[in-house]
């Protein structure tokens, strides 16, 4: 069954299936193709103030650890006129608070599962022990508790958290379980960047959703889309039609694509330039000036945009950058040709001007490639990596602690794919032998894969070893992940061998 699915999507993604379906369907698919492109430019009222997720409360315990308390819970949110929408969230009805901690701090998160399904919370982008990662092996049963604890040991960055239950991640994220996790460090604190949370430093959790007429979430994917659910309404921090009045000349936007499948190509309605200052893993070495930044699900970018007093401008998502989406015609069915209004910004009549974008920000990735321990290849096709679908009880390989590896990853089927690795931030060495574009010059944990191009990713595995509890690598298109486009690896000490996934971690057969 899985191989038939993979073949189906590889044919449609490559354009072979479309012609056959058109011939067999009397033009039905041709009609669907003509109707598939969405354009909401100028159609959004922008009449709701942008919500800013609160900073999560925390307390220091007797051992000096910063403790956060999070409850996954059911609720309802008034997105649209009419009935409220049943949702899930963290410490609230939809989405969750922003966790914030500094490098060197010990943190603990007391997680309680208050919904009636097994879930988990994964700390996306975080370097931490595998048993604290919150992946599918750290399942939290209904009314159950889980308290991971680890030391923050990575640079300042915009990370996030979301569920990762095996085969159900897409459903749990779509219903609203997600939030940001911001890391700080002394180096970033010394820069005069916009940094006042909720004022000139704004989280922007961007998601697409589709609603039934009764305002319940439409969780059904179009049969012709190969990536699952695509919405026709945009939410930012859970706000539909958001507007934001800014009071400073420079504003930092922490952009997070928290959608299940949609790729956003962010830019402003007047095509103004902005400075990209950080990617998934933290600050770039220097700001990158651009007027577009494309983010696939799971990716983050921090940008700084300048405003003039009294002006109004809209943040939009434009059609995918050439060569960075699915192959035609699946590109259209996967939302790659859509144009979407996202958020309106209105500048106050007077703006404070006390921050800047310095010429130097952080340090560029510079892994030692003279001593690469292993090189591995990964081919993404349908719902399989290297011809195998995810098996919770199979550890695909082990890596050695304190070594650097180079992984070559290729999207071979023409569909929309990206690639995410747990625990590490990686350096994009090259794409088909060419230097990566500037927006990929920093540390990454998720990267979109252009069709047939070979991405060489360098990563170093450090500190944490466990022969039994694995980390994941997978496509972050959640329908693909849930359908099996995922594998797992363990980090081994010097004399350790690959063990066996213990049943207590929640391992079970793929649904």
Secondary structure as UniProt FT lines:
FT   HELIX           2..13
FT   TURN            14..15
FT   HELIX           16..24
FT   TURN            25..27
FT   HELIX           28..36
FT   TURN            41..43
FT   STRAND          48..49
FT   STRAND          58..60
FT   TURN            62..63
FT   STRAND          66..77
FT   STRAND          85..90
FT   STRAND          98..102
FT   TURN            103..104
FT   STRAND          106..113
FT   STRAND          122..124
FT   HELIX           130..132
FT   TURN            136..137
FT   TURN            142..143
FT   STRAND          145..151
FT   STRAND          157..162
FT   TURN            166..168
FT   HELIX           169..174
FT   TURN            175..176
FT   STRAND          178..184
FT   HELIX           186..189
FT   TURN            198..200
FT   STRAND          201..209
FT   TURN            213..214
FT   TURN            223..224
FT   STRAND          233..236
FT   TURN            237..238
FT   STRAND          239..240
FT   STRAND          242..248
FT   STRAND          250..257
FT   STRAND          264..268
FT   TURN            269..270
FT   STRAND          274..279
FT   TURN            280..281
FT   STRAND          282..290
FT   STRAND          293..295
FT   TURN            297..298
FT   STRAND          300..306
FT   TURN            309..310
FT   STRAND          312..317
FT   TURN            322..323
FT   TURN            328..329
FT   HELIX           330..333
FT   TURN            334..337
FT   STRAND          339..352
FT   TURN            370..371
FT   STRAND          372..381
FT   TURN            382..383
FT   STRAND          384..385
FT   TURN            386..387
FT   TURN            392..393
FT   STRAND          397..400
FT   TURN            401..402
FT   STRAND          403..411
FT   STRAND          418..421
FT   STRAND          426..431
FT   TURN            432..433
FT   HELIX           438..440
FT   STRAND          446..448
FT   STRAND          454..461
FT   STRAND          471..474
FT   HELIX           478..482
FT   TURN            483..484
FT   STRAND          486..492
FT   TURN            494..495
FT   HELIX           503..505
//
